[in-house]
Amino acid sequence: MSDTAGNKAEEIKGKAKEALGNATGNEQWQAEGKAEQAKGALKQAGEKVKDAVKNVKN
């Protein structure tokens, strides 16, 4: 699995965990889900920057 796909998967996993936390009232799962979403989004942004720099060099 590519880095981009893995990062998106992490973001989706975070959304699912947050939704489960919302449904059950589990604040820890809600917080963990939000954190995983942010982590995945940040990694995706880093990949985009890396790709942009690679394209500028070429």
Secondary structure, 3 states (H helix, E strand, C coil): CCHHHHHHHHHHHHHHHHHHHHHHCCHHHHHHHHHHHHHHHHHHHHHHHHHHHHHHHC
